[in-house]
Amino acid sequence: MSDAVDRGITVTEIAAMGQPIDAAPESTAAFVGRALRGPLNSPVLVQTFGEFRRRFGDVWPRSSLGPAVRQFFQHGGKNLFIVRVANDARGAMICLPASGSALVLRAREPGSTECVRAAVDYDGIDSGNDELFNLTLQRVDPVSGLVIDQEMFRRLSHREEAASFVADRLLTSSLVRVEKPYPSHRPESTAPGNDRYGSEYVGHTQDGTDGHELSDYDLVGSRRGHTGIFALDPVERLDVLYLPPPGKGVHLGPAAVLAAERYCRIRGAMLIVDPHAGLEGPGAMVREVRDQGYASPNMVSYFPRMVYRRDSDLQPRAVGGAIAGLLCKLDRNYGPWQHLDQRGLGLSRDFVPAMPVDDARALAREGINVILPGQAGRARVTGSTTMARGSEMQRPLTSLPVRRLCLRIVSSIERATQWAVFEPADETLAQRIQGQVFAFLQALVNMGAFASDSIDVQCDAGLCRKSEGNNQSISILISFQPHGCSKPISLSLHQSVEGFRVTSTAFAPVSGDCA
C-alpha cells in the first residue's frame, strides 16, 4: 500500500514476509552473574565496558562477572546481554515523614551502592488542599555525585481510593516502589523551613545490602519466574552463553552446567564451560568431565585456566569471558564456520597458561580444547571441538565450526520463516520459502561457508499439516557440505504455530521429497 505525502514523497509499506535472510548478523553473547547494582533478572544490552560500569557498577572483588565482561570487550566482543542475579539483596530505603506516619520508598535495584533520593513539594497545588503532593526521584552516582536518572510525579495522592494514589502511580517508576503501611497523610515538604515551593532531597534512611554469595540455583533461576538464565527468554538472538563462577574460588556445579546446556540446546546457542579451579592437570580435567557427564555439542571448554600477569597472587583465572569475546569477533571477521586459530584472535598478552599441557590429544578426545603459550607472549587458543562424545555417525557435529554453522543456519531460518505459518498453504508459499532459504544459503556459499558450492533446498508448505485444528507445519529440507565434512549434512526443519523443530539430521546426500 502506498500513500502520497507532501513534497512528492511516497511512503510504501512492504510486508516482512519473504525478506532476505541476513547471512552475517552480529553475534550476541549473554552473561549471568552478580553485580553491585542494576536491575535484577532483566537482560540489559551493553556494548562497551564503560557502559557496563555505568549501569552495573565497577569491577567487584566479590564477583567474577565484572572481570568476565572486561575480558569480553577486551577480546573483540560487541553485543553482550547482562542478567544480574542476587541472593537476598535489598534496596535502600527512604522515609518521608507524613504527620505521624511516613511514605516509605524502597529502591527497585538492590545493592549497597545504589544511591537514590527523593524530594517533596506542593508547587501548583492549592493551599487549601492537604491531599496532593509532587514527588521527584533521582538516582545519583555514588562516586561523582552526578545525577544519572530522574523521575517526576505530579499531583500524587496518599489516599488508596484516589486515581492518583502514590503506590499505583509509582508502579511505573524504575527507581523506587512504595512499601506498606501506606501513609495516613501526605508527606511533608522536604524544603528548608517546609517551603511549599522549594525542594531539598532526602537520602537513605537505610542503605541497601548486597546479599549473600550466589548459588547454582540463583544462576539457573526459574522459567516460571523468568529469573536467572530464563530472564534471557525475551532476547531474540542468543549465540553464546557464559555463567562466570558464582564466587571467588567457587566453580559452577554440574546441576547448573547441565541446566544451562539444556537451555542453550533449546535456544540454539553455545555454552562456555570453565575448567574447575584447583585441577592439578589434564588428567584431572578428563576425569572431571567424565564424572560429571559433560557430553554435548552445545558445550565448549578450554584448558587450562590463565594467570593474569598483573596479579600479585598469580591466582588462576577463568577466561570464559575472553573466549566469548573471541567467538563473537571470529563471527564478525571470519564467520562462525572458521576455527579460532585465526590471525589476531589470540588471548591478551596479560594472560599466560596456569600450567603446561603435555598431551593435548587426550583432552581433545574428551572434547576439551587447549590454550598454549604462543609467540610474543600471546597465548594461542588451539582446538575447535565441542564437548560432544558420540558415535562416528555424529562425529562431524563435534567440530565447533560445523556445529556453530548449523546453529547459525537453523536460527536464521527459524526467525525468517515465522510469517509463513499464517499464510495459505499452497505451492506459491512453498516456492517463496524455498527461494528465501536458497538465497540465504547461496549468500553463505559466496562467503566461503561451505566446502562445496552444491546446496539443496526443498520445501513442503501444503502437505505437512497438523491433524489438530487448522494449524499447518511448513517443512524445509536443506543440504550443504561444511568444511571438514566428507559428506553433505541434511537438516529437516519444521515451522509451525507451536514452534520450530529440527526433527532429523543425516550425513548423506539429499534425495526424495520433504516429509
C-alpha positions in Angstrom: 0.0 0.0 0.0 1.3 3.5 -0.9 0.4 6.8 0.5 1.4 10.1 -1.1 2.6 12.8 1.3 3.7 16.4 1.0 6.6 17.4 -1.3 6.2 14.4 -3.6 7.5 11.9 -1.1 5.9 8.4 -1.4 5.8 6.1 1.6 5.5 2.4 0.7 4.7 -0.3 3.2 6.4 -3.6 2.4 5.3 -6.8 4.2 8.0 -8.5 6.2 7.3 -11.9 4.6 9.9 -13.2 2.2 12.5 -10.6 3.1 16.2 -11.6 2.6 17.8 -13.5 5.5 20.9 -11.8 6.8 23.8 -14.2 6.3 26.3 -12.4 8.6 24.4 -10.9 11.6 26.3 -9.7 14.6 26.7 -12.4 17.2 25.2 -11.9 20.6 26.5 -13.2 24.0 24.9 -13.3 27.4 26.4 -13.4 30.9 24.5 -14.2 34.1 26.1 -13.2 37.4 26.4 -10.9 40.4 26.9 -7.1 40.2 27.0 -4.1 42.6 23.8 -2.6 41.1 21.4 -2.7 38.2 18.1 -4.3 37.5 17.5 -7.9 38.7 16.6 -10.7 36.3 16.3 -8.4 33.3 18.5 -8.7 30.2 20.4 -5.4 29.6 22.4 -4.9 26.4 25.8 -3.3 26.9 28.2 -2.7 24.1 31.3 -1.3 25.9 32.9 -2.0 29.3 32.3 1.6 30.3 28.6 1.1 29.7 28.6 -1.9 31.9 30.3 0.1 34.7 27.8 2.9 34.4 24.8 0.5 34.6 26.1 -2.3 36.9 28.9 -0.7 38.9 32.7 -1.2 38.8 34.6 -4.5 38.9 33.7 -6.1 42.3 36.1 -8.4 44.1 33.2 -10.5 45.3 32.0 -11.2 41.8 33.6 -12.7 38.7 31.1 -11.0 36.4 32.9 -7.7 36.1 36.3 -9.3 35.0 34.4 -11.6 32.6 32.7 -8.6 30.9 36.1 -6.8 30.7 37.6 -9.8 29.1 34.7 -10.0 26.6 35.2 -6.5 25.3 39.0 -6.7 25.5 38.9 -9.6 23.1 36.6 -8.2 20.5 33.1 -8.8 21.7 30.5 -6.2 20.8 26.9 -7.2 21.8 26.5 -8.5 25.4 23.4 -9.0 27.4 23.9 -8.9 31.2 21.4 -10.6 33.6 22.1 -9.5 37.2 21.0 -12.0 39.8 21.2 -11.7 43.6 20.7 -13.7 46.7 18.7 -11.9 49.4 19.9 -8.4 48.4 17.8 -5.4 49.5 17.3 -2.0 48.1 18.0 1.3 50.0 15.0 2.7 51.9 13.8 6.3 52.1 11.3 7.5 54.8 9.4 10.7 54.1 7.6 12.0 57.2 3.8 12.4 56.9 2.2 13.8 60.0 2.8 10.9 62.3 3.1 8.4 59.5 5.6 8.0 56.7 5.8 7.4 53.0 8.3 4.5 52.7 10.1 4.1 49.4 12.3 1.2 48.6 14.9 1.2 45.7 13.9 -1.2 43.0 17.5 -2.1 42.3 19.1 -3.6 45.4 22.7 -3.1 46.4 24.9 -1.1 48.8 26.0 1.3 46.1 22.5 2.1 44.7 22.0 5.7 45.6 18.5 7.2 45.2 17.0 10.3 46.8 13.6 12.0 46.9 12.1 15.5 47.2 8.5 16.5 48.1 6.9 19.8 47.2 3.4 21.3 46.8 4.1 23.5 43.7 0.9 24.1 41.7 -1.4 22.7 44.4 -4.0 24.9 46.1 -3.1 26.0 49.6 -6.3 24.5 51.0 -5.6 21.0 49.5 -4.0 18.8 52.1 -4.1 15.6 49.9 -2.0 16.1 46.8 1.8 16.5 46.5 4.6 16.3 44.0 7.5 13.8 44.2 10.9 14.0 42.5 13.2 11.0 42.4 16.8 10.8 41.4 19.5 8.2 41.0 22.9 9.6 41.8 26.3 8.2 41.0 27.8 7.2 44.4 31.3 8.4 43.4 30.9 11.5 41.4 27.5 12.6 42.9 26.2 13.3 39.4 22.5 12.6 38.6 22.2 9.6 36.4 18.4 9.3 36.2 15.4 11.4 37.3 11.7 10.9 37.5 9.0 13.4 38.4 5.4 12.6 39.5 3.0 15.5 40.0 -0.3 15.7 41.9 0.0 12.4 43.8 -2.4 11.4 46.5 -1.9 9.5 49.7 -5.5 8.1 49.6 -5.8 4.5 48.3 -9.1 5.1 46.6 -7.8 8.1 44.6 -7.0 7.8 40.9 -3.5 9.3 41.6 -2.7 7.0 44.6 1.1 7.2 45.1 1.6 3.4 45.3 -0.2 2.9 42.0 1.5 5.8 40.2 5.0 4.6 41.3 4.4 1.2 39.7 5.8 2.8 36.6 8.9 4.0 38.4 12.2 2.4 37.5 13.8 3.8 40.7 11.6 3.0 43.7 8.4 1.3 44.9 6.1 2.1 47.8 6.1 -0.2 50.8 3.4 -0.8 53.3 2.0 0.5 55.6 0.8 3.4 53.4 0.9 6.9 54.9 -2.3 8.3 56.5 -1.4 11.8 55.4 0.5 13.3 52.5 4.3 13.6 53.1 5.7 16.8 54.4 7.6 19.2 52.1 11.3 18.4 52.1 12.3 22.1 51.5 14.1 24.0 54.3 11.5 25.6 56.5 8.9 23.5 54.9 8.6 25.9 52.0 5.8 24.6 49.8 7.5 25.6 46.5 11.1 24.7 47.2 12.7 21.2 47.4 15.6 19.6 49.1 16.4 15.9 48.6 16.2 13.3 51.3 18.6 10.4 51.2 18.6 6.9 52.5 17.2 6.1 55.9 18.5 2.6 55.5 21.3 1.6 53.0 20.8 -1.3 50.6 22.6 -4.6 51.0 24.4 -6.8 48.5 23.1 -10.1 49.8 24.9 -13.4 50.0 27.1 -15.4 47.7 25.3 -16.8 44.7 24.3 -20.4 44.5 23.8 -22.5 41.4 20.1 -22.1 41.8 20.4 -18.3 41.7 22.2 -18.5 38.4 19.8 -21.1 36.8 16.7 -19.4 38.1 13.1 -20.3 37.3 11.3 -20.5 33.9 8.0 -19.6 35.6 9.5 -16.6 37.4 11.7 -15.5 34.4 14.8 -15.4 36.6 18.4 -16.4 36.1 19.1 -17.8 32.6 15.4 -17.8 31.9 15.4 -14.0 32.0 17.0 -14.3 28.6 13.8 -15.6 27.0 12.8 -12.2 25.5 16.2 -11.9 23.8 15.6 -12.6 20.2 19.1 -13.8 19.3 21.5 -15.7 21.5 24.7 -17.2 20.2 26.9 -17.7 23.3 26.0 -18.1 27.0 28.5 -17.9 29.8 28.0 -18.2 33.5 31.0 -16.8 35.4 32.0 -18.6 38.6 29.5 -17.6 41.3 32.2 -16.6 43.7 36.0 -16.4 44.3 37.4 -19.9 44.5 34.0 -21.3 43.7 33.2 -23.2 40.5 29.9 -23.8 38.8 28.2 -27.1 39.9 27.2 -29.8 37.5 23.4 -29.2 38.0 23.8 -25.6 36.9 26.0 -26.6 33.9 23.5 -29.2 32.7 20.6 -26.9 33.1 22.4 -24.1 31.2 23.3 -26.7 28.5 19.6 -27.7 28.1 18.7 -24.0 27.8 21.3 -23.5 25.1 20.1 -26.6 23.2 16.6 -25.1 23.1 17.9 -21.6 22.1 20.5 -22.8 19.6 23.4 -21.3 21.5 26.8 -22.5 22.7 27.6 -22.8 26.4 31.1 -22.0 27.6 32.2 -24.2 30.5 35.2 -23.2 32.6 37.7 -25.8 34.0 37.3 -26.1 37.7 39.6 -24.2 40.0 42.2 -26.3 41.6 42.6 -29.0 39.0 46.1 -30.4 39.1 46.5 -31.2 35.5 44.9 -32.5 32.2 44.2 -35.9 33.7 42.1 -34.3 36.5 40.2 -32.3 33.8 39.5 -35.5 31.9 38.2 -37.3 35.0 36.1 -34.3 35.9 34.4 -34.2 32.5 33.7 -37.9 32.6 32.4 -37.9 36.2 30.0 -35.0 35.6 28.7 -36.4 32.3 29.5 -33.3 30.2 28.9 -34.5 26.7 27.0 -32.1 24.5 27.6 -30.5 21.1 26.3 -27.2 22.6 29.2 -27.1 25.2 32.7 -25.9 24.7 35.6 -25.7 27.1 39.2 -24.5 27.1 42.0 -25.8 29.4 43.9 -24.6 31.5 42.9 -21.6 33.4 45.0 -18.5 32.9 47.2 -16.4 35.2 46.9 -12.6 35.0 50.4 -11.2 34.8 49.4 -8.1 36.9 48.0 -10.2 39.8 50.3 -10.3 42.8 49.0 -13.6 44.0 49.1 -15.2 40.4 45.7 -16.9 41.1 44.5 -18.9 38.1 41.5 -17.2 36.5 38.6 -18.4 34.4 38.7 -16.9 30.9 35.3 -17.8 29.6 34.6 -14.1 29.1 37.6 -13.9 26.8 36.5 -17.0 24.8 33.0 -15.5 24.3 34.6 -12.3 23.0 36.8 -14.2 20.6 33.9 -16.2 19.3 31.9 -13.0 18.6 35.0 -11.4 16.9 35.5 -14.6 14.9 31.9 -14.4 13.6 32.2 -10.8 12.7 35.6 -11.0 10.9 35.7 -14.6 9.5 32.4 -16.3 10.1 31.3 -19.0 12.6 32.4 -21.7 10.2 36.1 -20.8 10.8 38.5 -22.0 13.6 39.6 -19.9 16.5 43.3 -20.1 15.5 42.9 -17.2 13.0 45.3 -14.3 12.9 44.6 -11.7 15.6 42.4 -14.0 17.7 44.8 -14.9 20.5 44.3 -14.1 24.1 45.6 -10.9 25.5 49.3 -10.7 26.5 48.2 -10.2 30.0 47.3 -13.8 30.3 49.6 -16.9 30.5 48.6 -20.5 30.9 48.4 -21.5 34.6 50.1 -24.9 33.8 51.7 -26.7 30.9 49.8 -29.2 28.8 51.8 -32.2 27.6 49.0 -34.3 26.0 46.6 -32.1 24.1 45.2 -35.1 22.2 43.9 -36.8 25.4 42.0 -33.6 26.1 40.7 -33.3 22.5 39.3 -36.9 22.7 37.2 -35.7 25.6 36.0 -32.6 23.8 38.3 -30.2 25.6 40.3 -27.5 23.7 43.7 -26.3 24.8 45.3 -22.9 25.4 49.1 -23.0 24.8 51.9 -20.4 25.0 52.4 -18.6 21.8 54.8 -16.2 20.1 55.5 -12.8 21.6 54.0 -13.9 24.9 50.5 -14.2 23.5 48.6 -17.4 24.4 47.2 -19.4 21.5 43.7 -20.9 21.5 44.0 -24.3 19.8 41.4 -26.9 19.1 37.9 -26.4 17.8 35.9 -29.2 19.2 32.7 -29.3 21.3 32.2 -31.5 24.3 30.2 -34.0 22.4 31.3 -37.6 22.6 29.2 -39.6 20.2 29.4 -42.2 17.5 31.3 -41.8 14.3 28.0 -41.1 12.6 27.7 -37.9 14.6 31.4 -37.1 14.6 31.1 -34.1 12.2 28.9 -32.2 14.6 31.5 -32.5 17.3 33.5 -29.9 15.4 32.9 -26.4 16.8 32.8 -24.6 13.4 30.4 -27.2 12.0 28.2 -27.1 15.0 28.1 -23.3 15.1 27.4 -23.1 11.4 24.5 -25.4 11.7 23.1 -23.4 14.7 23.5 -20.2 12.7 21.6 -21.6 9.7 18.8 -23.1 11.8 18.3 -20.0 14.0 18.3 -17.7 10.9 15.8 -19.8 9.0 13.6 -20.1 12.1 13.3 -16.3 12.6 12.9 -15.6 8.9 10.1 -18.1 8.2 7.8 -17.4 11.1 5.5 -15.3 8.9 4.7 -18.3 6.7 2.7 -20.3 9.2 -0.2 -17.8 9.0 -0.2 -17.8 5.2 -2.5 -20.1 3.0 -0.7 -23.3 2.4 -0.2 -23.7 -1.3 2.5 -24.2 -3.9 3.2 -20.4 -4.1 4.0 -20.3 -0.4 6.4 -23.3 -0.8 8.2 -21.6 -3.7 8.5 -18.3 -1.8 10.0 -20.0 1.3 12.3 -22.2 -0.9 13.6 -19.1 -2.7 14.1 -17.2 0.5 16.1 -20.0 2.1 18.1 -20.8 -1.1 19.1 -17.2 -1.4 20.3 -17.3 2.2 22.4 -20.4 1.6 23.8 -19.0 -1.6 24.9 -16.0 0.3 26.8 -18.3 2.7 28.3 -20.0 -0.4 29.6 -16.7 -1.6 31.1 -16.0 1.8 33.0 -19.3 1.8 31.0 -21.0 4.5 30.8 -24.4 2.7 33.4 -26.8 1.3 31.2 -27.3 -1.8 29.1 -24.9 -3.8 26.4 -27.6 -4.0 23.4 -26.8 -1.9 19.8 -28.0 -2.0 16.6 -26.7 -0.6 13.2 -28.4 -0.7 10.0 -27.1 0.9 6.6 -28.6 1.6 4.1 -26.0 2.7 0.9 -27.8 1.7 1.1 -31.5 2.6 2.6 -31.3 6.1 -0.4 -30.4 8.1 -1.1 -30.8 11.8 -4.0 -33.1 12.5 -5.1 -30.8 15.4 -7.2 -27.9 14.4 -6.2 -25.9 11.4 -2.5 -25.5 12.2 -0.1 -26.3 9.5 3.5 -27.3 9.6 5.9 -25.9 7.0 8.8 -28.4 6.3 12.1 -27.4 4.9 14.8 -29.8 3.9 18.3 -28.3 3.3 21.6 -29.9 2.3 25.1 -28.4 2.4 28.6 -29.5 3.0 30.6 -27.7 5.7 34.4 -27.5 5.8 35.9 -30.6 7.3 33.0 -32.9 6.4 33.4 -35.6 3.7 29.6 -35.7 3.1 26.8 -33.2 2.9 24.7 -32.6 6.0 20.9 -32.7 5.7 18.7 -30.9 8.1 14.9 -31.3 8.3 13.2 -28.2 9.7 9.6 -27.7 10.7 8.0 -24.4 11.4 4.5 -24.3 13.0 2.4 -22.1 15.2 3.5 -24.2 18.2 7.2 -23.6 17.5 10.2 -24.6 15.5 11.7 -28.1 15.4 14.7 -29.8 13.9 13.4 -33.3 13.5 16.3 -35.1 11.8 19.9 -34.8 11.0 21.6 -37.0 8.4 25.0 -37.2 6.9 24.1 -38.2 3.4 23.1 -36.5 0.1 19.5 -35.3 0.0 17.1 -37.3 -2.0 13.3 -37.5 -2.3 10.6 -35.1 -1.2 10.5 -33.3 2.1 8.4 -35.2 4.7 
